[in-house]
Amino acid sequence: MAAMAGDIRVAAVQMEMRAAEPQAHFDRMHGYVRHAADYGADIILFPEWHTLQMLASRPGLVPAAAMDWLTDRTELLTDALQAMAKAETITIIGGSHPMRDGNRLENRCPIALPDGNLILKSKLHPTPDERGVWALQGGDSMDAFDTPKARTGVAICYDSEFPEPVRRIAEQGAGVLFVPYYTETRHGHFRVRYCCQARAVENQTYVVTAGMFGEIAGVANATRGHAQSAVYTPSDLGFARDGIAAEAEANCDDVIFADLDLSRIARAREEGHVRNLADRRSDLYRVEWFGKADGS
């Protein structure tokens, strides 16, 4: 387990939707990764569903055919991410992409480590729209994982609106939560934002968000997105006064950076003005996990 000490620099990509063939999209991603690495980032986060932009090269596909086309390009994506991570010596939390596991279709986050390893994390809670239009199913595991600089976790968009699985990640020692998201309205964006700020407070953790905005003609279910990516902190002394360490301008293509001191998370959990993790009444309530542990 990576120790919760020292500084890490995180980068979050706020991406405008642009029509692109797969290789052009991967080249664009590599540009963001190279920029983040040049500025010393240890981890870079991409938005949820960013590969929808590739569907613009195949306009008019019905949802089922669109998912088939995207899942057929999963290996292209993961190979590209692994090559970028190794080339730039950075951990890439690659937003999300539809992937098949047998007959199951899930929304998964590919994570490429600098040593070439790949981790996949599934979205537990597909939205009603994802279930109804794309026939997505939810995953059944959600655990923290180690990067070279920090123990972290991922909650894909809607997952951040459920306290229980995020608490599980915090209990496993994660000091940073990464939330790739894609929301189609301001209402949706602020649901994610407010819930992420709540997760930062109740788990005494950093939360990094990356969203996608804009729209592309000819892609079913890819309506106008709204995003304002940010890095949230606990609300306590030693952290940002407003609980926001970094924030992008709304709906602007950008990469934001923040330096996060993980030792402050450890101190806050042990000595903070409030100690949300330590002060829970586990004699009265607790979270019990019935799903799989990752890797089982």
TORLOLUM-763415 format. One record per residue (C-alpha): residue number from 1; residue in one letter; z negated, x negated, y negated. Coordinates in steps of 0.1 Angstrom, whole numbers, plus 5000, padded with zeros to 4 digits. Layout:
<pts>
PT resi resn    z    x    y
PT  NUM    A    Z    X    Y
...
</pts>
This chain:
<pts>
PT resi resn    z    x    y
PT    1    M 5000 5000 5000
PT    2    A 5009 4987 4966
PT    3    A 4979 4979 4945
PT    4    M 4972 5001 4915
PT    5    A 4971 4973 4889
PT    6    G 4993 4957 4863
PT    7    D 5022 4970 4842
PT    8    I 5055 4985 4853
PT    9    R 5084 4994 4830
PT   10    V 5101 5026 4839
PT   11    A 5134 5040 4827
PT   12    A 5146 5076 4827
PT   13    V 5183 5086 4823
PT   14    Q 5191 5117 4804
PT   15    M 5226 5124 4815
PT   16    E 5253 5146 4799
PT   17    M 5275 5163 4824
PT   18    R 5310 5147 4825
PT   19    A 5339 5154 4849
PT   20    A 5344 5123 4871
PT   21    E 5358 5112 4905
PT   22    P 5331 5098 4927
PT   23    Q 5338 5061 4920
PT   24    A 5339 5067 4883
PT   25    H 5306 5085 4885
PT   26    F 5290 5056 4905
PT   27    D 5304 5032 4879
PT   28    R 5288 5052 4851
PT   29    M 5255 5052 4871
PT   30    H 5257 5014 4875
PT   31    G 5261 5011 4837
PT   32    Y 5228 5028 4832
PT   33    V 5211 5007 4859
PT   34    R 5224 4975 4844
PT   35    H 5212 4986 4810
PT   36    A 5177 4994 4824
PT   37    A 5176 4961 4843
PT   38    D 5186 4941 4812
PT   39    Y 5156 4957 4794
PT   40    G 5133 4947 4822
PT   41    A 5128 4980 4839
PT   42    D 5113 4980 4874
PT   43    I 5122 5015 4883
PT   44    I 5150 5038 4870
PT   45    L 5151 5076 4875
PT   46    F 5182 5098 4875
PT   47    P 5184 5136 4871
PT   48    E 5185 5162 4898
PT   49    W 5219 5174 4909
PT   50    H 5238 5147 4889
PT   51    T 5265 5145 4916
PT   52    L 5276 5181 4907
PT   53    Q 5297 5163 4881
PT   54    M 5319 5149 4909
PT   55    L 5329 5185 4918
PT   56    A 5349 5187 4886
PT   57    S 5375 5166 4904
PT   58    R 5379 5196 4928
PT   59    P 5377 5226 4905
PT   60    G 5374 5261 4919
PT   61    L 5357 5253 4952
PT   62    V 5335 5282 4964
PT   63    P 5298 5272 4968
PT   64    A 5299 5266 5006
PT   65    A 5330 5244 5003
PT   66    A 5315 5226 4973
PT   67    M 5284 5217 4994
PT   68    D 5306 5205 5023
PT   69    W 5326 5183 4999
PT   70    L 5295 5168 4984
PT   71    T 5276 5162 5017
PT   72    D 5307 5145 5030
PT   73    R 5302 5119 5002
PT   74    T 5265 5113 5009
PT   75    E 5271 5078 5024
PT   76    L 5293 5068 4995
PT   77    L 5264 5077 4972
PT   78    T 5237 5059 4992
PT   79    D 5258 5028 4997
PT   80    A 5265 5026 4960
PT   81    L 5228 5030 4951
PT   82    Q 5217 5004 4976
PT   83    A 5243 4980 4962
PT   84    M 5232 4986 4926
PT   85    A 5195 4982 4935
PT   86    K 5202 4948 4952
PT   87    A 5225 4936 4925
PT   88    E 5202 4944 4896
PT   89    T 5168 4939 4914
PT   90    I 5155 4973 4905
PT   91    T 5142 5004 4923
PT   92    I 5166 5033 4918
PT   93    I 5152 5069 4922
PT   94    G 5186 5085 4925
PT   95    G 5180 5120 4913
PT   96    S 5192 5144 4940
PT   97    H 5221 5152 4962
PT   98    P 5228 5178 4989
PT   99    M 5224 5163 5024
PT  100    R 5227 5177 5059
PT  101    D 5202 5172 5087
PT  102    G 5218 5189 5116
PT  103    N 5223 5225 5106
PT  104    R 5200 5222 5077
PT  105    L 5212 5217 5041
PT  106    E 5186 5202 5018
PT  107    N 5184 5189 4983
PT  108    R 5172 5153 4987
PT  109    C 5163 5124 4965
PT  110    P 5177 5090 4976
PT  111    I 5156 5060 4967
PT  112    A 5172 5026 4968
PT  113    L 5148 4996 4969
PT  114    P 5158 4961 4957
PT  115    D 5155 4948 4993
PT  116    G 5183 4971 5004
PT  117    N 5160 4997 5021
PT  118    L 5167 5034 5015
PT  119    I 5141 5062 5014
PT  120    L 5150 5100 5013
PT  121    K 5127 5127 4999
PT  122    S 5135 5164 5003
PT  123    K 5128 5191 4978
PT  124    L 5102 5214 4994
PT  125    H 5109 5245 4972
PT  126    P 5145 5255 4967
PT  127    T 5149 5279 4938
PT  128    P 5161 5314 4945
PT  129    D 5194 5304 4930
PT  130    E 5197 5273 4953
PT  131    R 5189 5294 4983
PT  132    G 5212 5323 4974
PT  133    V 5242 5304 4961
PT  134    W 5242 5272 4981
PT  135    A 5221 5282 5012
PT  136    L 5197 5253 5007
PT  137    Q 5166 5250 5027
PT  138    G 5133 5233 5018
PT  139    G 5120 5202 5034
PT  140    D 5087 5199 5052
PT  141    S 5072 5166 5042
PT  142    M 5061 5151 5009
PT  143    D 5043 5118 5008
PT  144    A 5037 5088 4985
PT  145    F 5058 5057 4990
PT  146    D 5056 5021 4980
PT  147    T 5080 5002 4957
PT  148    P 5076 4965 4949
PT  149    K 5056 4973 4918
PT  150    A 5038 5006 4924
PT  151    R 5028 5033 4948
PT  152    T 5047 5064 4936
PT  153    G 5059 5098 4946
PT  154    V 5088 5122 4939
PT  155    A 5087 5159 4931
PT  156    I 5122 5173 4926
PT  157    C 5123 5198 4897
PT  158    Y 5108 5231 4910
PT  159    D 5084 5211 4933
PT  160    S 5066 5199 4901
PT  161    E 5056 5236 4895
PT  162    F 5034 5236 4926
PT  163    P 5001 5218 4922
PT  164    E 4993 5214 4959
PT  165    P 5020 5189 4971
PT  166    V 5016 5168 4940
PT  167    R 4979 5166 4946
PT  168    R 4987 5153 4981
PT  169    I 5007 5125 4966
PT  170    A 4979 5116 4941
PT  171    E 4954 5116 4970
PT  172    Q 4976 5091 4988
PT  173    G 4971 5067 4959
PT  174    A 5002 5072 4938
PT  175    G 4998 5063 4901
PT  176    V 5032 5075 4890
PT  177    L 5051 5107 4898
PT  178    F 5089 5109 4893
PT  179    V 5105 5142 4886
PT  180    P 5143 5145 4885
PT  181    Y 5153 5179 4872
PT  182    Y 5182 5201 4862
PT  183    T 5174 5233 4843
PT  184    E 5199 5258 4829
PT  185    T 5178 5272 4800
PT  186    R 5152 5261 4776
PT  187    H 5128 5284 4795
PT  188    G 5135 5264 4826
PT  189    H 5131 5230 4809
PT  190    F 5097 5240 4794
PT  191    R 5085 5253 4828
PT  192    V 5091 5218 4842
PT  193    R 5077 5201 4811
PT  194    Y 5044 5221 4809
PT  195    C 5039 5218 4847
PT  196    C 5045 5181 4846
PT  197    Q 5020 5177 4818
PT  198    A 4995 5197 4838
PT  199    R 5001 5175 4869
PT  200    A 4995 5144 4847
PT  201    V 4961 5158 4835
PT  202    E 4948 5172 4868
PT  203    N 4959 5142 4889
PT  204    Q 4952 5116 4862
PT  205    T 4987 5101 4868
PT  206    Y 5018 5092 4849
PT  207    V 5047 5116 4852
PT  208    V 5083 5105 4845
PT  209    T 5110 5131 4841
PT  210    A 5148 5128 4839
PT  211    G 5171 5158 4831
PT  212    M 5208 5166 4829
PT  213    F 5224 5187 4802
PT  214    G 5258 5201 4792
PT  215    E 5283 5220 4814
PT  216    I 5315 5214 4833
PT  217    A 5343 5240 4837
PT  218    G 5354 5249 4872
PT  219    V 5321 5240 4890
PT  220    A 5304 5270 4905
PT  221    N 5267 5274 4896
PT  222    A 5268 5244 4871
PT  223    T 5260 5263 4840
PT  224    R 5249 5248 4807
PT  225    G 5218 5226 4812
PT  226    H 5190 5218 4788
PT  227    A 5170 5185 4790
PT  228    Q 5145 5165 4771
PT  229    S 5134 5137 4794
PT  230    A 5100 5122 4789
PT  231    V 5071 5101 4803
PT  232    Y 5038 5119 4803
PT  233    T 5003 5104 4806
PT  234    P 4968 5117 4812
PT  235    S 4951 5131 4782
PT  236    D 4923 5106 4777
PT  237    L 4914 5075 4757
PT  238    G 4936 5045 4765
PT  239    F 4967 5067 4768
PT  240    A 4992 5082 4744
PT  241    R 4974 5104 4718
PT  242    D 4996 5134 4726
PT  243    G 5000 5126 4763
PT  244    I 5036 5115 4758
PT  245    A 5045 5078 4762
PT  246    A 5082 5083 4756
PT  247    E 5106 5112 4749
PT  248    A 5143 5115 4745
PT  249    E 5160 5136 4719
PT  250    A 5169 5170 4734
PT  251    N 5204 5171 4749
PT  252    C 5214 5136 4740
PT  253    D 5228 5111 4765
PT  254    D 5202 5084 4766
PT  255    V 5179 5061 4786
PT  256    I 5142 5061 4776
PT  257    F 5117 5034 4785
PT  258    A 5079 5032 4789
PT  259    D 5055 5005 4799
PT  260    L 5028 5019 4821
PT  261    D 4995 5002 4828
PT  262    L 4985 5013 4863
PT  263    S 4950 4998 4859
PT  264    R 4943 5024 4833
PT  265    I 4950 5051 4859
PT  266    A 4924 5035 4882
PT  267    R 4899 5033 4854
PT  268    A 4905 5068 4842
PT  269    R 4899 5081 4877
PT  270    E 4867 5062 4880
PT  271    E 4853 5061 4844
PT  272    G 4873 5086 4823
PT  273    H 4859 5112 4799
PT  274    V 4868 5137 4826
PT  275    R 4875 5127 4863
PT  276    N 4896 5155 4877
PT  277    L 4901 5139 4911
PT  278    A 4865 5128 4916
PT  279    D 4850 5160 4902
PT  280    R 4868 5184 4925
PT  281    R 4845 5207 4944
PT  282    S 4857 5198 4979
PT  283    D 4827 5217 4993
PT  284    L 4843 5249 4979
PT  285    Y 4881 5243 4981
PT  286    R 4907 5218 4994
PT  287    V 4944 5215 5001
PT  288    E 4953 5215 5038
PT  289    W 4987 5202 5048
PT  290    F 5006 5219 5076
PT  291    G 5039 5201 5072
PT  292    K 5050 5168 5086
PT  293    A 5039 5134 5074
PT  294    D 5069 5114 5063
PT  295    G 5083 5094 5092
PT  296    S 5068 5116 5119
</pts>
